[in-house]
Amino acid sequence: MKVNAKYASRLAVAPMMDWTDRHCRYVHRLLSRDTLLYTEMVTAPALVRGGAVHLLAFDASEHPVALQLGGSDPEELAEAARMGAAAGYDEINLNVGCPSDRVQSGAFGAVLMKDPALVARCVQAMQAAVEVEVTVKCRIGVDDQDPEVILPDFLSRMSDAGVGRVTVHARKAWLQGLSPKQNRDVPPLDYPLVLRMKERFPHLHVSINGGIASLAEARGFLDAGLDGVMIGRAAYHAPADILCAADRLIHGSGPDSDPVAAARAMVPYVDAHVAEGGTLAQVTRHMLGLFAGRPGARRWRRILSEGAHRAGAGSALMLEALEAVTSATAEAAAAAE
């Protein structure tokens, strides 16, 4: 079922390499019906030249879900976008923000901030190839660029190219001297700049990303006039804190979800995955933070971390870990009486 990804992007879980795979997204969807989910970045060459169509696999329950592409060749990106649209994605997003060495060597990701004309050609080719919305995720600049100059120019060019929705990671990317991990923490955040860009380009749908760790912060940005908020690591490491109340607090659709119920709902998914030759760990590695800050969280993590990689591990182990959580919760409640 096709959905309105633009509406859903009031809150989105960021695309994160090695994290937001289809198993992760399935868990997140159990916690929030309305939040927009993104794939890991999938490179256009991998799809078009490498034939890696398995990277497009997702469960129908993941809607609304967006495909993020990496690349810098307009024709190749157009073909990758066609493949993504045919697979059923609700949005195709172009990565203009990833700072990794692997991305730089391929001349895409954050390095494209230096060539907005090329980015414009890429998105125009993608738009011509598909009917689903094509969006852009960018940084405020790279290296020695002045964000006050480069970002408005970049957004103006994107608008002229027909892009109506952008997500801005409110940090520079330093392509030389900082690792990808450092690029997520070291460059200072400039939230006011992103807010000023929304004032300057009121017709653009502008979402903000970078360092946002709570729904209260997300609501603050929406109340300040931004159209959407994208949360990354906080949504991964403590998904219940971000996603369980998201439908009510961000989308106004309620009710809140329950991480215990979500864990139980994962049983048939895990059983099917293991029956197809997968491992429990491939799924539960994305669930280790499900009870972060709650009674039994340590036991939950320990049981899954120690046992999910073992041969024959399946949903029974996950239910054992869940029993540790529910027991600890009951103990905590009894102690509080």
C-alpha positions as CSV (number, residue, x, y, z in Angstrom):
1,M,0.0,0.0,0.0
2,K,1.4,3.4,-1.0
3,V,1.5,6.0,1.7
4,N,2.3,9.7,2.0
5,A,6.0,9.7,2.8
6,K,6.0,13.5,3.0
7,Y,3.5,13.4,5.8
8,A,5.3,10.5,7.5
9,S,8.6,12.5,7.4
10,R,7.4,14.6,10.3
11,L,9.5,12.0,12.1
12,A,12.0,9.7,10.3
13,V,14.6,7.2,11.4
14,A,17.8,8.1,9.6
15,P,19.5,5.8,7.0
16,M,22.4,4.2,8.8
17,M,25.0,2.0,7.2
18,D,25.1,-1.6,8.7
19,W,22.1,-0.7,11.0
20,T,18.9,0.1,9.2
21,D,18.6,-3.1,7.2
22,R,15.2,-4.8,6.6
23,H,15.3,-6.6,10.0
24,C,15.9,-3.3,11.9
25,R,13.1,-1.6,10.0
26,Y,10.7,-4.5,10.7
27,V,11.3,-4.0,14.5
28,H,11.0,-0.2,14.2
29,R,7.7,-0.5,12.3
30,L,6.2,-2.6,15.2
31,L,7.0,0.3,17.5
32,S,5.6,3.1,15.2
33,R,3.0,2.8,12.4
34,D,3.6,6.3,11.0
35,T,7.3,7.1,11.3
36,L,9.2,7.2,8.0
37,L,11.8,4.5,7.7
38,Y,14.9,4.6,5.5
39,T,17.1,1.9,4.0
40,E,20.8,1.9,4.5
41,M,22.4,3.7,1.6
42,V,22.4,1.5,-1.5
43,T,24.8,2.5,-4.2
44,A,23.5,2.8,-7.7
45,P,26.5,0.9,-9.2
46,A,25.7,-2.1,-6.9
47,L,22.2,-2.2,-8.3
48,V,22.8,-1.3,-11.9
49,R,26.1,-2.9,-12.6
50,G,26.3,-5.4,-9.7
51,G,22.8,-6.7,-10.0
52,A,22.5,-6.6,-6.2
53,V,18.7,-6.5,-6.3
54,H,18.5,-8.4,-3.0
55,L,19.4,-5.0,-1.4
56,L,16.0,-3.8,-2.3
57,A,14.1,-6.5,-0.4
58,F,11.7,-5.3,2.3
59,D,8.5,-6.4,4.0
60,A,5.2,-4.8,3.0
61,S,4.6,-3.9,6.6
62,E,7.6,-1.5,6.5
63,H,5.6,1.2,4.6
64,P,6.1,4.1,4.7
65,V,9.7,3.3,3.7
66,A,12.2,5.2,1.6
67,L,15.2,4.0,-0.4
68,Q,18.4,6.0,-0.1
69,L,20.7,5.8,-3.1
70,G,24.3,6.8,-3.4
71,G,25.9,7.7,-6.7
72,S,27.0,10.5,-9.0
73,D,26.1,9.4,-12.5
74,P,22.7,10.7,-13.5
75,E,21.9,7.9,-15.9
76,E,22.9,5.2,-13.4
77,L,21.0,6.9,-10.6
78,A,17.9,7.1,-12.8
79,E,18.0,3.4,-13.5
80,A,18.6,2.7,-9.8
81,A,15.6,4.9,-9.0
82,R,13.5,3.0,-11.5
83,M,14.5,-0.3,-9.8
84,G,13.6,1.2,-6.4
85,A,10.2,2.5,-7.6
86,A,9.5,-0.9,-9.2
87,A,10.3,-2.6,-5.8
88,G,7.6,-0.4,-4.2
89,Y,9.5,2.2,-2.2
90,D,7.5,5.3,-1.2
91,E,10.4,7.7,-1.8
92,I,13.8,7.7,-3.4
93,N,16.4,9.8,-1.6
94,L,19.8,10.9,-2.9
95,N,22.7,10.8,-0.4
96,V,24.7,14.0,-0.4
97,G,25.9,13.7,3.2
98,C,27.9,10.5,3.8
99,P,31.6,11.3,4.6
100,S,33.2,7.8,4.4
101,D,36.3,7.2,2.4
102,R,34.5,4.6,0.4
103,V,31.9,7.1,-0.6
104,Q,34.5,9.8,-1.4
105,S,36.4,7.4,-3.7
106,G,33.2,6.9,-5.6
107,A,32.7,10.6,-6.0
108,F,29.4,10.7,-4.2
109,G,28.0,11.3,-0.7
110,A,29.1,14.5,1.0
111,V,31.7,15.3,-1.6
112,L,28.8,16.2,-3.9
113,M,28.2,19.3,-1.8
114,K,31.2,20.7,-3.9
115,D,29.3,20.1,-7.1
116,P,25.6,21.2,-6.7
117,A,25.2,21.4,-10.5
118,L,26.0,17.7,-10.8
119,V,23.5,16.9,-7.9
120,A,20.9,18.9,-9.8
121,R,21.4,16.8,-13.0
122,C,21.2,13.7,-10.9
123,V,17.9,14.5,-9.2
124,Q,16.4,15.7,-12.5
125,A,17.3,12.4,-14.2
126,M,15.9,10.5,-11.2
127,Q,12.7,12.5,-11.3
128,A,12.3,11.9,-15.0
129,A,12.6,8.2,-14.4
130,V,10.1,7.7,-11.6
131,E,6.7,8.9,-10.3
132,V,7.6,8.6,-6.6
133,E,9.1,11.7,-4.9
134,V,12.8,12.2,-5.2
135,T,14.4,13.9,-2.1
136,V,17.9,14.9,-1.0
137,K,19.8,14.5,2.3
138,C,22.7,16.8,2.6
139,R,25.2,18.4,5.1
140,I,25.5,22.1,5.7
141,G,28.8,22.1,3.9
142,V,32.1,20.3,3.6
143,D,35.7,21.1,4.6
144,D,36.4,24.9,4.3
145,Q,33.1,25.8,2.7
146,D,31.2,28.6,4.5
147,P,27.7,27.0,5.3
148,E,26.1,30.5,5.3
149,V,27.0,30.7,1.6
150,I,27.1,27.1,0.4
151,L,23.9,25.8,1.9
152,P,21.5,28.5,0.6
153,D,23.1,28.2,-2.8
154,F,22.7,24.4,-2.7
155,L,19.1,24.5,-1.6
156,S,18.3,27.1,-4.3
157,R,19.7,24.8,-6.9
158,M,17.8,21.8,-5.6
159,S,14.6,23.8,-5.6
160,D,15.3,24.9,-9.2
161,A,15.8,21.3,-10.1
162,G,12.4,20.4,-8.8
163,V,13.2,19.0,-5.4
164,G,10.5,19.8,-2.9
165,R,11.8,18.0,0.2
166,V,15.3,18.0,1.8
167,T,16.8,16.7,5.0
168,V,19.7,18.7,6.3
169,H,22.3,17.1,8.7
170,A,23.2,20.2,10.7
171,R,26.9,19.6,10.7
172,K,29.7,20.1,8.2
173,A,31.5,17.0,6.9
174,W,35.3,17.1,7.0
175,L,36.4,14.9,4.2
176,Q,40.1,15.2,5.3
177,G,41.2,14.7,8.8
178,L,38.1,13.1,10.4
179,S,36.8,9.6,10.3
180,P,33.2,8.9,9.5
181,K,32.6,8.3,13.2
182,Q,34.2,11.6,14.1
183,N,32.1,13.3,11.4
184,R,29.0,12.3,13.4
185,D,30.2,14.0,16.6
186,V,33.1,16.4,16.1
187,P,31.9,19.1,13.7
188,P,29.6,21.5,15.7
189,L,25.9,21.4,15.1
190,D,24.3,24.5,13.7
191,Y,20.6,24.1,14.2
192,P,19.9,27.9,13.8
193,L,21.3,27.8,10.2
194,V,18.8,25.1,9.3
195,L,15.9,27.1,10.8
196,R,17.0,30.1,8.8
197,M,17.0,28.0,5.6
198,K,13.3,27.1,6.3
199,E,12.6,30.8,6.6
200,R,14.5,31.6,3.5
201,F,12.9,28.7,1.5
202,P,9.4,28.5,2.9
203,H,8.2,26.5,-0.1
204,L,10.7,23.7,0.6
205,H,9.8,20.9,3.0
206,V,12.8,21.0,5.3
207,S,13.7,18.3,7.8
208,I,16.6,18.5,10.3
209,N,19.0,15.8,11.3
210,G,22.0,15.5,13.6
211,G,22.3,14.9,17.4
212,I,18.6,14.9,18.1
213,A,18.0,12.4,21.0
214,S,14.4,12.7,22.2
215,L,10.8,13.3,21.0
216,A,10.8,16.4,23.1
217,E,13.6,17.9,21.0
218,A,11.8,16.7,17.8
219,R,8.6,18.5,18.9
220,G,10.6,21.6,19.6
221,F,11.9,21.7,16.0
222,L,8.5,21.1,14.6
223,D,7.0,23.8,16.8
224,A,9.8,26.2,15.6
225,G,8.6,25.8,12.0
226,L,10.5,22.9,10.5
227,D,8.6,20.3,8.6
228,G,10.3,17.2,9.8
229,V,12.9,15.7,12.1
230,M,15.2,12.8,11.4
231,I,16.7,10.9,14.3
232,G,19.5,8.4,13.9
233,R,21.5,6.8,16.7
234,A,19.0,7.5,19.5
235,A,16.3,5.7,17.5
236,Y,18.6,2.7,17.0
237,H,20.1,2.4,20.5
238,A,16.9,3.2,22.4
239,P,14.1,2.6,19.9
240,A,11.3,2.4,22.5
241,D,12.2,5.8,23.9
242,I,11.9,7.4,20.4
243,L,9.3,5.3,18.6
244,C,6.7,4.0,21.2
245,A,5.1,7.4,21.7
246,A,6.0,8.9,18.2
247,D,2.6,8.2,16.6
248,R,0.8,10.1,19.5
249,L,3.2,12.9,20.1
250,I,4.4,13.6,16.5
251,H,1.7,12.3,14.2
252,G,-1.3,12.7,16.6
253,S,-2.5,9.2,15.8
254,G,-1.8,7.2,19.0
255,P,-1.9,5.0,20.9
256,D,1.6,4.3,22.3
257,S,3.1,1.0,21.5
258,D,4.7,-1.5,23.9
259,P,8.2,-2.9,23.5
260,V,7.2,-6.2,25.2
261,A,4.4,-6.7,22.7
262,A,6.7,-5.8,19.8
263,A,9.2,-8.4,21.0
264,R,6.5,-11.1,21.1
265,A,5.3,-10.0,17.7
266,M,8.8,-10.7,16.4
267,V,8.5,-14.5,17.1
268,P,6.9,-15.5,13.7
269,Y,9.3,-13.2,11.9
270,V,12.3,-14.8,13.6
271,D,11.0,-18.3,13.0
272,A,10.5,-17.6,9.3
273,H,14.0,-16.0,9.0
274,V,15.7,-18.9,10.7
275,A,13.7,-21.4,8.7
276,E,15.1,-19.7,5.5
277,G,18.6,-20.3,6.7
278,G,19.2,-17.0,8.5
279,T,20.5,-16.6,12.0
280,L,18.8,-15.2,15.1
281,A,21.7,-12.7,15.6
282,Q,21.0,-11.1,12.3
283,V,17.6,-10.0,13.7
284,T,18.2,-9.6,17.4
285,R,21.4,-7.4,17.0
286,H,18.9,-4.7,16.1
287,M,16.9,-5.4,19.3
288,L,19.6,-5.2,21.9
289,G,18.5,-1.6,22.9
290,L,14.8,-2.4,22.9
291,F,14.5,-2.1,26.7
292,A,17.2,0.4,27.3
293,G,16.7,2.1,30.6
294,R,14.0,-0.3,31.7
295,P,14.1,-3.2,34.3
296,G,15.8,-6.3,32.9
297,A,17.6,-4.5,30.0
298,R,21.0,-5.8,31.0
299,R,19.7,-9.4,31.2
300,W,17.9,-9.0,27.9
301,R,21.2,-7.8,26.2
302,R,23.3,-10.5,27.8
303,I,21.1,-13.4,26.9
304,L,20.8,-12.3,23.3
305,S,24.5,-11.2,22.9
306,E,25.8,-14.5,24.3
307,G,23.3,-16.9,22.7
308,A,22.0,-15.5,19.4
309,H,25.1,-16.5,17.4
310,R,25.0,-20.1,18.5
311,A,23.8,-22.8,16.1
312,G,20.2,-23.6,16.4
313,A,19.3,-20.4,18.3
314,G,15.8,-19.2,17.5
315,S,12.8,-17.5,18.9
316,A,12.9,-19.6,22.1
317,L,16.0,-17.8,23.2
318,M,14.4,-14.4,22.4
319,L,11.4,-15.4,24.6
320,E,13.8,-16.5,27.4
321,A,15.4,-13.0,27.2
322,L,11.9,-11.5,27.2
323,E,11.0,-13.5,30.3
324,A,14.0,-11.9,32.1
325,V,12.6,-8.5,31.2
326,T,9.0,-9.2,32.4
327,S,10.3,-10.8,35.6
328,A,12.5,-7.8,36.3
329,T,9.7,-5.4,35.6
330,A,7.4,-7.3,38.0
331,E,10.2,-7.3,40.7
332,A,10.7,-3.6,40.3
333,A,6.9,-2.9,40.5
334,A,6.7,-5.0,43.7
335,A,9.6,-3.2,45.3
336,A,8.0,0.1,44.5
337,E,4.8,-0.8,46.4
